[in-house]
Amino acid sequence: MITTKFYLDSRHVKDGKPSSLKLAITYNQKAVYFPLKIKLLPNCWDNVAQKILRVPNKDSLMSFILEFKNKVDKIIYSFVNKNVHFNDVNEVKAAIETELKGKPIVDENLFCNYFLKFANRKLNVTTKNIYLFTLKRIHDFDKNIDFKRFEDINKNWLTDFENHLALTSNSKNGRNVHLRNIRAVFNDAILSSFHPAAVRISGVSGRVSLLLLFFTSAASLPSIRPISYHFFSRSVSKSYGRTPLRFSISSYDIPNAVGIICLLSILLTF
């Protein structure tokens, strides 16, 4: 949780000398400070009430610092709504500074942000437009998709999305185009997770999440019929001996050599 509070920084200040008033940003019990370019004597600041006292222009000063705090609080609130992830308080400060300069933060852990970046990397205009059309269909289906992360695109979401497509498209092949596009984005995110990347992996729980993402997404697409871990295991054990590096999932196999390499790499990290 990110919190803000005014702080009169009297450290390294001699008694009787004015101190700098700052806005403290606290995250995970660590704090950073935004200087407000205001200096006050200790008896001119009420830390409990968070008010300036005994200064001729205190009303205008209070208006200034409250306006700045309100602006920062709104930025923090937008981070919360967008599920923006921060590793430490310094990242929080950098993100706030960027927003204050009018440069919005793009969190690639959000599914749509990563999807759009993936589509924009396509050099072929037709291919790019196909991915962007898939993104449009996703927005038509889920009005809150802009705030969802990769882990929110689970089996239930995928099933509901396929059902939504079926309402407006009679062609199974046409629906599979969108589902394959989602799979391609997932696979790219999995590969990118071994670098500074879109899918963050932290600790055992993070690797388990990535494994589940692999099983429920890379494996079940393009048919997109959600399959359980146990079904997937049986499917692999039956087909692996006959067709190395291929998964027998639906009516046809999906070449998945890259997927297996990713999976083995994840397993080796346990």
ZASE-548583 format. One line per field, with one value per residue: x, y, z of N, C-alpha, C in turn. Coordinates in Angstrom, 1 decimal. Example, Ala and Ser with C-alpha at 12.3 -4.5 7.8 and 13.67 -1.06 7.14 Angstrom:
BEGIN
n_xx = [13.2, 12.8]
n_yy = [-5.7, -2.2]
n_zz = [7.8, 7.1]
ca_xx = [12.3, 13.7]
ca_yy = [-4.5, -1.1]
ca_zz = [7.8, 7.1]
c_xx = [13.2, 12.9]
c_yy = [-3.3, 0.0]
c_zz = [7.8, 7.9]
END
This chain:
BEGIN
n_xx = [0.8, 0.5, 1.2, 0.7, 2.1, 2.6, 5.8, 8.0, 11.2, 13.5, 16.0, 19.5, 19.4, 20.0, 19.0, 16.3, 16.4, 14.9, 13.2, 12.9, 9.9, 8.3, 6.8, 6.1, 6.4, 5.3, 6.1, 5.9, 6.9, 9.1, 10.4, 10.3, 11.0, 9.4, 10.5, 9.0, 9.8, 9.5, 10.2, 10.0, 9.7, 9.9, 7.8, 5.9, 4.6, 2.1, 2.2, 0.4, -2.1, -1.4, -0.9, 0.0, 1.2, 1.0, 2.1, 2.2, 1.3, 0.0, -2.4, -2.3, 0.0, -0.9, -2.9, -1.3, 0.4, -1.6, -2.8, -0.8, -0.3, -2.8, -2.7, -0.7, -1.8, -3.9, -2.5, -1.4, -3.7, -4.5, -2.5, -3.2, -5.7, -5.0, -3.5, -0.7, 2.6, 5.1, 8.5, 10.0, 10.1, 11.5, 11.0, 8.3, 8.4, 9.8, 8.0, 5.8, 7.0, 7.4, 4.8, 3.9, 5.3, 3.9, 4.1, 2.8, 2.8, 3.5, 2.5, 3.8, 3.0, 0.3, -2.1, -3.3, -1.6, 0.8, -0.1, -0.7, 1.8, 3.1, 1.7, 2.3, 4.9, 4.9, 5.9, 4.6, 1.9, -0.7, -0.7, -0.3, -2.7, -4.5, -3.9, -4.5, -7.2, -8.1, -7.5, -9.4, -11.8, -11.4, -11.6, -14.3, -15.5, -14.6, -14.9, -13.3, -10.7, -8.4, -7.3, -6.4, -4.2, -1.7, -2.2, -4.9, -6.1, -7.4, -8.5, -11.4, -11.9, -10.9, -12.7, -15.2, -14.6, -14.4, -17.0, -18.3, -17.3, -18.5, -21.1, -21.2, -19.8, -20.0, -18.1, -15.8, -13.1, -12.6, -13.0, -10.9, -8.7, -8.5, -8.0, -5.6, -4.0, -4.0, -2.7, -0.2, 0.7, 0.8, 2.8, 5.0, 5.3, 6.0, 8.5, 9.7, 9.8, 12.2, 13.9, 14.3, 11.1, 7.7, 6.0, 6.2, 8.4, 8.7, 10.1, 9.0, 6.2, 5.7, 6.9, 5.3, 2.9, 3.6, 4.0, 1.3, 0.1, 1.4, 0.3, -2.5, -2.8, -0.8, -0.9, -3.7, -4.7, -4.8, -7.5, -8.6, -10.2, -10.5, -8.3, -7.5, -4.6, -4.0, -5.2, -3.7, -1.2, -1.5, -2.0, 0.4, 2.1, 1.2, 1.6, 4.2, 6.2, 5.7, 5.7, 8.1, 8.6, 6.1, 2.7, -0.2, -3.3, -5.8, -7.8, -5.6, -2.0, 0.1, 3.0, 5.5, 8.1, 9.5, 7.9, 8.3, 11.0, 10.9, 9.3, 11.0, 13.1, 11.9, 11.2, 13.8, 14.5, 13.4]
n_yy = [-1.2, 2.2, 5.2, 8.7, 11.6, 14.7, 15.9, 17.4, 18.0, 17.8, 16.8, 17.0, 19.7, 22.6, 23.6, 25.9, 26.7, 27.0, 24.3, 22.0, 21.4, 18.5, 16.1, 13.0, 9.7, 6.6, 3.1, -0.3, 0.0, 1.7, 4.9, 7.8, 11.1, 14.1, 17.3, 20.4, 22.9, 24.7, 26.2, 25.9, 26.9, 24.8, 25.3, 26.3, 24.3, 21.8, 18.6, 16.6, 17.5, 18.2, 20.8, 24.2, 26.7, 30.0, 31.6, 34.3, 34.0, 31.6, 30.4, 30.4, 28.9, 26.5, 25.8, 25.4, 23.2, 21.2, 21.0, 19.9, 17.5, 16.3, 15.9, 14.0, 11.9, 11.3, 10.2, 8.0, 6.6, 6.0, 4.2, 2.1, 1.3, 0.4, -1.8, -1.5, -2.7, -2.4, -2.7, -1.5, 1.4, 3.4, 3.0, 3.7, 6.4, 7.3, 6.7, 8.3, 10.8, 10.8, 10.8, 13.2, 14.8, 14.5, 12.2, 9.3, 6.2, 3.0, -0.1, -3.1, -5.5, -5.6, -7.1, -6.1, -3.9, -5.3, -6.9, -5.0, -3.8, -6.1, -6.5, -4.1, -4.6, -6.1, -6.3, -6.7, -5.2, -6.3, -8.5, -7.2, -5.7, -7.7, -8.7, -6.4, -6.3, -8.5, -7.6, -5.6, -7.1, -8.4, -6.2, -5.5, -7.7, -7.7, -5.1, -4.3, -5.0, -3.5, -3.1, -5.5, -8.2, -10.6, -13.0, -12.8, -13.6, -16.3, -19.8, -19.7, -17.1, -17.4, -19.3, -18.0, -15.9, -17.3, -18.3, -15.8, -15.0, -16.9, -16.1, -14.1, -14.9, -17.4, -19.0, -21.4, -21.5, -18.7, -17.8, -19.2, -17.8, -15.5, -16.7, -18.1, -15.9, -14.8, -16.9, -16.6, -14.2, -14.9, -16.9, -15.3, -13.6, -15.5, -16.3, -13.8, -13.5, -14.5, -12.5, -8.9, -8.2, -8.9, -10.8, -11.2, -13.1, -14.3, -16.0, -19.2, -19.3, -17.6, -19.0, -21.2, -20.0, -19.3, -21.8, -22.8, -20.9, -21.7, -24.4, -24.0, -22.2, -22.0, -24.7, -25.4, -23.7, -23.8, -24.7, -23.9, -25.1, -25.4, -27.4, -29.8, -30.0, -32.7, -34.0, -32.9, -33.9, -36.6, -36.6, -35.7, -37.8, -39.9, -39.1, -38.3, -40.3, -41.2, -38.9, -36.9, -33.7, -32.7, -31.8, -33.7, -32.5, -31.6, -32.1, -32.0, -31.8, -29.5, -28.0, -27.6, -27.0, -24.8, -24.2, -26.4, -26.1, -23.7, -24.6, -26.6, -25.0, -23.5, -25.5, -26.2, -24.2, -24.6]
n_zz = [0.0, -0.9, 0.7, 1.6, 3.2, 4.9, 5.9, 8.1, 7.7, 9.9, 10.3, 10.6, 11.0, 12.7, 16.1, 16.3, 13.7, 10.5, 8.9, 6.1, 4.4, 3.4, 1.1, 2.1, 0.7, 1.2, 1.0, 1.4, 4.0, 3.6, 2.9, 0.6, -0.5, -1.5, -2.1, -1.1, -1.3, 0.7, 3.8, 7.3, 10.7, 13.6, 15.4, 13.7, 12.4, 12.5, 13.1, 13.7, 13.0, 10.4, 9.4, 8.5, 10.7, 12.3, 10.3, 8.0, 5.3, 5.4, 4.5, 1.7, 1.3, 2.4, 0.6, -1.6, -0.9, -0.4, -2.8, -4.4, -3.0, -3.4, -6.2, -6.4, -4.9, -6.6, -8.8, -7.6, -7.0, -9.6, -10.3, -8.6, -9.6, -12.1, -11.5, -11.3, -10.8, -8.4, -7.5, -5.4, -3.2, -4.5, -7.2, -7.2, -6.7, -9.0, -10.9, -10.2, -10.5, -13.3, -14.2, -13.2, -15.0, -17.2, -18.6, -19.2, -17.3, -18.6, -18.0, -18.5, -17.5, -17.6, -19.4, -21.9, -22.5, -23.1, -25.2, -27.1, -27.6, -28.6, -31.0, -32.4, -33.0, -35.2, -38.5, -40.9, -42.3, -42.6, -40.9, -38.5, -38.3, -38.0, -35.5, -34.0, -34.5, -33.1, -30.6, -30.4, -30.4, -28.0, -26.3, -26.8, -25.6, -22.9, -20.8, -18.8, -19.4, -19.8, -17.3, -16.4, -15.6, -16.8, -15.2, -14.8, -17.1, -17.2, -17.2, -17.0, -18.0, -20.6, -21.7, -21.5, -23.2, -25.7, -25.9, -26.2, -28.7, -30.3, -30.4, -32.2, -34.4, -36.8, -37.8, -37.1, -37.7, -38.0, -35.4, -34.2, -35.1, -33.5, -31.0, -31.4, -31.8, -29.2, -27.9, -29.1, -28.1, -25.3, -25.5, -26.3, -24.1, -22.2, -23.1, -22.9, -20.2, -19.2, -19.3, -18.6, -18.2, -19.3, -18.0, -14.7, -12.6, -9.5, -6.9, -5.7, -5.9, -8.0, -10.1, -10.1, -10.9, -13.5, -14.6, -14.5, -16.2, -18.6, -18.9, -19.0, -21.0, -23.3, -23.8, -24.1, -26.1, -29.7, -29.5, -27.3, -25.4, -22.0, -20.2, -17.7, -15.4, -15.0, -17.2, -19.2, -18.5, -19.0, -21.7, -22.7, -22.0, -23.5, -26.1, -26.4, -26.8, -29.3, -30.9, -30.7, -29.0, -29.5, -28.8, -28.2, -28.4, -29.3, -32.1, -33.7, -33.8, -32.0, -32.9, -30.6, -29.7, -28.8, -26.6, -24.9, -24.3, -22.9, -20.7, -19.6, -18.8, -16.8, -14.9, -14.1, -12.5, -10.1]
ca_xx = [0.0, 1.3, 0.6, 1.4, 2.0, 3.6, 6.9, 8.9, 12.5, 14.4, 17.3, 20.7, 19.1, 20.3, 17.8, 15.9, 16.5, 13.8, 13.4, 12.2, 8.6, 8.3, 5.7, 6.7, 5.7, 5.7, 5.7, 6.5, 7.6, 10.2, 9.9, 11.1, 10.4, 9.3, 10.6, 8.0, 10.5, 8.9, 10.9, 9.2, 10.2, 9.2, 6.5, 5.0, 4.0, 1.4, 2.4, -0.8, -3.2, -0.8, -1.2, 1.0, 0.7, 1.7, 2.8, 1.3, 0.7, -0.3, -3.6, -1.9, 0.9, -1.6, -3.5, -0.3, 0.8, -2.7, -3.0, 0.3, -0.6, -4.0, -2.3, 0.1, -2.8, -4.7, -1.6, -1.3, -5.0, -4.6, -1.7, -3.9, -6.7, -4.3, -2.7, 0.7, 3.4, 6.4, 9.4, 10.4, 9.6, 12.2, 10.2, 7.1, 8.8, 10.2, 6.7, 5.1, 7.7, 7.1, 3.4, 3.9, 5.9, 2.9, 4.5, 2.1, 3.5, 3.0, 2.9, 3.7, 2.4, -1.1, -2.3, -3.5, -0.4, 1.7, -0.7, -0.5, 3.3, 3.4, 1.1, 3.0, 6.2, 4.7, 6.3, 3.6, 0.7, -1.9, -0.6, -0.5, -4.1, -5.2, -3.7, -5.3, -8.7, -8.3, -7.5, -10.7, -12.8, -11.2, -12.2, -15.8, -15.9, -14.3, -14.7, -12.2, -9.5, -7.2, -6.7, -6.1, -2.8, -1.7, -2.8, -6.3, -6.6, -7.4, -9.4, -12.7, -11.9, -10.8, -13.9, -16.2, -14.3, -14.7, -18.4, -18.7, -17.0, -19.4, -22.3, -21.1, -19.0, -20.3, -16.9, -14.8, -11.8, -12.5, -12.8, -9.6, -7.7, -8.3, -7.5, -4.2, -3.3, -3.8, -1.6, 1.1, 1.1, 1.2, 4.2, 6.0, 5.4, 6.7, 9.9, 10.3, 10.0, 13.5, 14.7, 13.5, 10.0, 6.3, 5.5, 7.2, 8.5, 9.3, 10.0, 8.3, 4.8, 5.7, 7.2, 4.1, 1.9, 4.0, 3.7, -0.1, -0.1, 1.8, -0.6, -3.8, -2.9, 0.0, -1.3, -5.1, -4.9, -5.9, -8.9, -9.0, -11.0, -9.7, -8.0, -6.8, -3.2, -3.9, -5.5, -2.5, -0.1, -1.8, -1.9, 1.8, 2.7, 0.7, 2.0, 5.6, 7.0, 5.5, 6.0, 8.9, 8.4, 4.8, 1.6, -1.4, -4.2, -7.2, -7.8, -4.4, -0.9, 0.7, 4.4, 5.7, 9.5, 9.9, 7.2, 8.9, 12.2, 10.5, 8.8, 12.1, 13.8, 11.2, 11.4, 15.1, 14.7, 12.8]
ca_yy = [0.0, 3.5, 6.3, 10.0, 12.4, 15.8, 15.7, 18.5, 17.3, 18.6, 16.1, 17.8, 21.1, 23.1, 24.1, 27.2, 27.0, 26.4, 22.9, 21.8, 20.7, 17.6, 15.1, 11.6, 8.6, 5.4, 1.9, -1.4, 0.5, 2.5, 6.2, 8.7, 12.5, 15.2, 18.6, 21.3, 24.2, 25.5, 26.0, 26.3, 26.7, 23.7, 25.7, 26.7, 23.1, 20.9, 17.3, 15.8, 18.1, 18.4, 22.2, 25.2, 27.6, 31.2, 32.1, 35.3, 33.5, 30.1, 29.9, 30.2, 27.8, 25.3, 25.5, 24.9, 21.8, 20.3, 20.7, 19.0, 16.1, 15.7, 15.5, 12.8, 10.9, 10.8, 9.4, 6.7, 5.9, 5.4, 3.0, 1.0, 0.9, -0.3, -2.9, -1.3, -3.4, -1.8, -3.5, -0.8, 2.8, 4.2, 2.8, 4.5, 7.8, 7.5, 6.6, 9.6, 12.0, 10.7, 11.2, 14.7, 15.5, 14.3, 11.0, 8.2, 5.0, 1.9, -1.3, -4.3, -6.7, -5.5, -7.9, -5.3, -3.2, -6.2, -7.3, -3.9, -3.8, -7.2, -6.2, -3.0, -5.1, -6.8, -5.5, -6.9, -4.4, -7.1, -9.3, -6.2, -5.3, -8.9, -8.7, -5.3, -6.6, -9.4, -6.8, -4.9, -8.1, -8.6, -5.0, -5.7, -8.7, -7.4, -3.7, -4.0, -5.7, -2.6, -3.2, -6.9, -8.7, -11.9, -14.0, -12.7, -14.3, -17.7, -20.7, -19.2, -16.0, -17.9, -20.0, -17.0, -15.2, -18.2, -18.3, -14.5, -15.0, -17.8, -15.4, -13.2, -15.6, -18.8, -19.7, -21.9, -21.0, -17.3, -17.7, -19.7, -16.8, -14.7, -17.6, -18.3, -14.6, -14.8, -17.9, -16.1, -13.2, -15.6, -17.5, -14.3, -13.2, -16.5, -16.2, -12.6, -13.6, -14.8, -11.2, -7.9, -8.6, -8.6, -11.7, -11.2, -14.3, -14.1, -17.0, -20.5, -19.0, -17.0, -20.0, -22.1, -19.3, -19.4, -23.1, -22.8, -20.2, -22.6, -25.5, -23.6, -21.3, -22.5, -26.0, -25.5, -23.0, -23.0, -25.2, -23.1, -25.8, -25.5, -28.8, -29.8, -30.4, -34.1, -34.4, -32.5, -34.8, -37.9, -36.3, -35.7, -39.1, -40.8, -38.7, -38.0, -41.4, -41.4, -37.7, -36.0, -32.3, -32.2, -32.1, -34.1, -31.8, -31.7, -33.0, -32.0, -31.5, -28.2, -28.0, -26.7, -27.2, -23.6, -24.3, -27.4, -25.5, -22.8, -25.4, -27.2, -24.0, -23.1, -26.6, -26.3, -23.1, -25.0]
ca_zz = [0.0, -1.0, 1.5, 1.5, 4.4, 4.9, 6.8, 8.3, 7.8, 10.8, 10.4, 10.2, 11.1, 14.1, 16.8, 16.0, 12.3, 9.7, 8.2, 4.8, 4.4, 2.2, 1.0, 2.2, 0.0, 1.9, 0.3, 2.1, 5.2, 3.2, 2.5, -0.2, -0.2, -2.5, -1.4, -1.5, -1.4, 1.8, 5.0, 8.4, 12.0, 14.2, 16.0, 12.7, 11.8, 13.4, 12.5, 13.9, 12.1, 9.1, 9.1, 8.8, 11.7, 12.6, 9.1, 7.4, 4.1, 5.7, 3.7, 0.3, 1.4, 2.6, -0.6, -2.6, -0.6, -0.5, -4.3, -4.8, -2.4, -4.1, -7.5, -6.2, -4.5, -7.8, -9.6, -6.9, -7.2, -10.9, -10.3, -8.0, -10.5, -13.2, -11.0, -11.6, -9.9, -8.1, -6.7, -4.2, -3.1, -5.5, -8.5, -7.0, -6.8, -10.4, -11.7, -9.9, -11.2, -14.7, -14.4, -13.0, -16.2, -18.3, -19.4, -18.5, -17.1, -19.3, -17.2, -19.5, -16.8, -18.0, -20.6, -23.1, -22.9, -23.7, -26.4, -28.1, -27.9, -29.4, -32.3, -33.0, -33.5, -36.5, -39.7, -42.0, -41.9, -42.5, -39.7, -37.4, -38.2, -37.5, -34.0, -33.5, -34.5, -32.0, -29.4, -30.4, -30.0, -26.5, -25.6, -26.9, -24.6, -21.5, -20.6, -17.8, -19.8, -19.7, -15.9, -16.1, -15.8, -17.4, -14.4, -14.9, -18.3, -16.8, -18.0, -17.1, -18.9, -22.0, -22.0, -21.7, -24.5, -26.8, -26.0, -26.7, -30.1, -30.9, -30.5, -33.4, -35.5, -37.0, -38.4, -36.0, -38.1, -37.7, -33.9, -33.8, -35.4, -32.3, -30.0, -31.8, -31.5, -27.7, -27.6, -29.6, -27.1, -24.1, -25.7, -26.3, -22.7, -21.4, -23.5, -22.4, -18.7, -18.8, -19.5, -18.0, -19.0, -19.1, -17.0, -13.6, -11.9, -8.2, -5.9, -6.1, -6.3, -9.3, -11.1, -10.2, -11.7, -14.9, -15.1, -14.7, -17.4, -19.7, -19.0, -19.3, -22.2, -24.4, -24.1, -24.5, -27.3, -30.2, -29.3, -26.1, -24.4, -20.9, -19.8, -16.4, -15.4, -15.1, -18.5, -20.0, -18.3, -19.7, -23.1, -23.0, -21.8, -24.6, -27.4, -26.4, -27.3, -30.8, -31.6, -29.8, -29.0, -30.0, -27.9, -28.8, -27.5, -29.8, -33.3, -34.4, -32.9, -32.1, -32.7, -29.4, -29.3, -27.9, -25.4, -24.1, -23.8, -21.8, -19.6, -18.9, -18.2, -15.6, -14.0, -13.6, -11.5, -8.8]
c_xx = [0.9, 0.5, 1.4, 1.1, 3.0, 4.6, 7.8, 10.3, 13.5, 15.7, 18.4, 20.4, 19.3, 19.0, 17.6, 16.0, 15.4, 14.2, 12.5, 11.0, 8.6, 7.1, 6.4, 5.8, 6.2, 5.2, 6.5, 7.5, 8.9, 9.6, 10.9, 10.3, 10.4, 9.4, 9.6, 8.5, 9.8, 9.7, 10.1, 10.0, 9.4, 7.8, 5.5, 4.3, 3.4, 1.4, 1.1, -1.9, -2.7, -1.2, -0.1, 0.4, 1.6, 2.6, 1.8, 0.6, 0.3, -1.4, -3.1, -0.9, 0.2, -2.3, -2.6, 0.1, -0.3, -3.0, -2.0, 0.0, -1.8, -3.6, -1.5, -0.8, -3.6, -3.8, -1.5, -2.5, -5.1, -3.7, -2.4, -5.0, -6.2, -3.5, -1.2, 1.6, 4.7, 7.2, 9.8, 9.9, 10.3, 11.5, 8.9, 7.4, 9.1, 8.9, 5.9, 5.7, 7.5, 5.7, 3.2, 4.4, 5.0, 3.3, 3.9, 2.9, 2.8, 3.5, 2.7, 3.2, 0.9, -1.2, -2.4, -2.3, 0.6, 1.2, -0.5, 0.9, 3.6, 2.9, 1.9, 4.4, 6.1, 5.0, 5.3, 2.3, -0.5, -1.9, -0.9, -2.0, -4.9, -5.1, -4.5, -6.8, -9.0, -8.4, -8.9, -11.8, -12.6, -11.8, -13.8, -16.3, -15.8, -14.0, -13.7, -10.9, -8.3, -6.6, -6.3, -4.7, -2.9, -2.4, -4.3, -6.9, -6.5, -8.4, -10.8, -12.9, -11.8, -12.0, -15.0, -15.9, -14.6, -16.2, -18.9, -18.4, -18.0, -20.7, -22.3, -20.3, -19.4, -19.2, -16.0, -13.4, -11.6, -12.3, -11.4, -8.4, -7.4, -7.7, -6.0, -3.4, -3.0, -2.7, -0.3, 1.6, 1.6, 2.6, 5.3, 6.3, 6.2, 8.2, 10.5, 10.5, 11.3, 14.5, 13.9, 12.2, 8.6, 5.7, 6.5, 7.2, 9.3, 9.1, 9.2, 6.9, 4.7, 6.0, 6.0, 3.0, 2.3, 3.7, 2.2, -0.5, 0.3, 0.8, -1.9, -3.9, -2.1, -0.5, -2.7, -5.4, -4.3, -7.3, -9.5, -9.9, -10.1, -9.5, -7.3, -5.4, -3.1, -4.2, -4.3, -1.4, -0.3, -1.6, -0.4, 2.4, 2.4, 1.4, 3.5, 6.5, 6.9, 6.0, 6.8, 8.6, 7.1, 3.7, 0.4, -2.6, -5.6, -7.2, -6.5, -3.3, -0.5, 2.2, 4.8, 7.1, 9.9, 9.2, 7.8, 10.2, 11.9, 10.1, 10.0, 13.0, 13.2, 11.4, 12.8, 15.4, 14.1, 13.9]
c_yy = [1.3, 4.5, 7.6, 10.8, 13.5, 15.5, 16.9, 17.9, 18.1, 17.9, 17.0, 19.3, 21.6, 23.7, 25.5, 27.6, 26.4, 25.1, 22.9, 21.0, 19.8, 16.7, 13.7, 10.6, 7.3, 4.1, 0.8, -0.9, 1.3, 3.8, 7.0, 10.1, 13.4, 16.5, 19.6, 22.7, 25.2, 25.2, 26.6, 26.1, 25.6, 24.1, 26.3, 25.5, 22.2, 19.5, 16.5, 16.2, 18.3, 19.8, 23.1, 26.3, 28.9, 31.7, 33.1, 34.7, 32.0, 29.6, 29.6, 29.0, 26.5, 24.9, 24.9, 23.4, 20.8, 20.0, 19.7, 17.6, 15.5, 15.2, 14.1, 11.7, 10.4, 9.9, 8.0, 5.9, 5.3, 4.2, 1.8, 0.4, 0.1, -1.5, -2.8, -1.9, -2.6, -2.7, -2.8, 0.7, 3.7, 4.2, 3.6, 5.9, 8.2, 7.6, 7.9, 10.8, 12.0, 11.2, 12.7, 15.5, 15.3, 13.1, 9.8, 6.9, 3.8, 0.6, -2.5, -5.5, -6.7, -6.2, -7.1, -4.5, -4.1, -6.6, -6.2, -3.7, -4.9, -7.0, -5.2, -3.5, -5.8, -5.9, -5.5, -6.2, -5.3, -7.9, -8.4, -5.9, -6.5, -9.0, -7.6, -5.5, -7.6, -8.6, -6.0, -5.9, -8.4, -7.4, -5.1, -6.7, -8.3, -5.9, -3.3, -4.6, -4.8, -2.6, -4.6, -7.3, -10.1, -13.0, -13.9, -13.3, -15.8, -18.5, -20.2, -18.0, -16.4, -18.6, -19.0, -16.2, -16.0, -18.2, -16.9, -14.5, -15.8, -17.1, -14.5, -13.7, -17.0, -19.7, -20.1, -21.4, -19.5, -17.1, -18.1, -18.7, -16.0, -15.5, -17.9, -17.0, -14.4, -15.7, -17.3, -15.0, -13.9, -16.2, -16.5, -13.8, -14.2, -16.4, -14.9, -12.6, -14.0, -13.6, -10.2, -7.8, -8.3, -9.5, -11.8, -12.5, -14.0, -15.2, -18.2, -20.2, -18.4, -18.0, -21.0, -21.4, -19.4, -20.7, -23.3, -22.1, -21.0, -23.7, -25.0, -22.7, -21.8, -23.9, -26.1, -24.7, -23.8, -23.5, -24.4, -23.8, -26.0, -27.0, -28.7, -30.2, -31.9, -34.6, -34.0, -33.4, -36.1, -37.7, -36.3, -37.0, -40.1, -40.4, -38.5, -39.0, -41.5, -40.1, -36.8, -34.5, -31.8, -32.7, -32.6, -33.6, -31.9, -32.6, -32.9, -31.5, -30.1, -28.3, -27.0, -26.9, -26.0, -23.7, -25.2, -26.8, -24.6, -23.6, -26.1, -26.2, -23.5, -24.2, -26.6, -25.2, -23.5, -25.5]
c_zz = [0.0, -0.2, 1.3, 2.8, 4.4, 6.1, 6.9, 8.6, 8.6, 11.0, 9.9, 10.2, 12.6, 14.7, 16.5, 14.6, 11.5, 9.0, 7.0, 5.0, 3.2, 2.2, 1.0, 1.5, 0.7, 1.2, 0.9, 3.2, 4.8, 2.6, 1.5, 0.0, -1.4, -1.8, -2.0, -1.6, -0.4, 3.1, 6.2, 9.7, 12.7, 14.8, 15.0, 11.9, 12.8, 12.7, 12.6, 13.0, 10.7, 8.6, 9.4, 9.7, 11.8, 11.5, 8.4, 6.2, 4.2, 4.8, 2.3, 0.3, 1.6, 1.4, -1.6, -2.2, -0.7, -2.0, -4.8, -4.3, -3.1, -5.5, -7.4, -5.8, -5.7, -8.7, -9.0, -7.1, -8.6, -11.0, -9.7, -8.9, -11.7, -12.8, -11.3, -10.5, -9.7, -7.2, -5.4, -4.3, -4.1, -6.9, -8.4, -7.3, -8.3, -11.2, -11.4, -10.6, -12.7, -15.0, -14.2, -14.2, -17.4, -19.2, -18.7, -18.4, -17.9, -18.6, -18.1, -18.8, -17.1, -19.3, -21.9, -23.5, -23.6, -25.1, -27.5, -28.5, -28.8, -30.9, -33.1, -33.5, -34.8, -37.7, -40.8, -41.5, -41.8, -41.2, -38.4, -37.2, -37.7, -36.0, -33.4, -33.5, -33.4, -30.7, -29.3, -29.9, -28.5, -25.8, -25.7, -25.8, -23.2, -21.3, -19.6, -18.1, -19.6, -18.3, -15.5, -16.4, -16.4, -16.6, -14.4, -16.1, -18.0, -17.6, -18.1, -18.1, -20.4, -22.5, -22.3, -23.0, -25.7, -27.0, -26.6, -28.2, -30.9, -31.2, -31.8, -34.6, -35.6, -37.4, -37.2, -36.4, -37.8, -36.2, -33.5, -34.1, -34.2, -31.2, -30.2, -31.5, -30.0, -27.3, -28.0, -28.6, -25.8, -24.3, -25.7, -24.9, -21.9, -21.8, -22.9, -20.9, -18.3, -19.0, -18.7, -18.8, -18.5, -18.0, -15.9, -12.9, -10.6, -7.3, -6.5, -6.6, -7.7, -10.4, -11.2, -11.1, -13.2, -15.5, -15.4, -16.0, -18.7, -19.9, -19.6, -20.6, -23.4, -24.8, -24.7, -25.7, -28.4, -29.9, -28.2, -25.1, -23.2, -20.5, -18.5, -16.5, -15.6, -16.5, -19.4, -19.8, -19.0, -21.2, -23.5, -23.0, -22.9, -25.9, -27.5, -27.1, -28.8, -31.5, -30.7, -30.0, -29.7, -29.0, -28.6, -28.0, -28.0, -31.1, -34.1, -33.5, -33.1, -31.9, -31.6, -28.9, -28.4, -26.6, -24.4, -23.5, -22.7, -20.5, -18.8, -18.2, -16.9, -14.5, -13.4, -12.6, -10.2, -7.9]
END
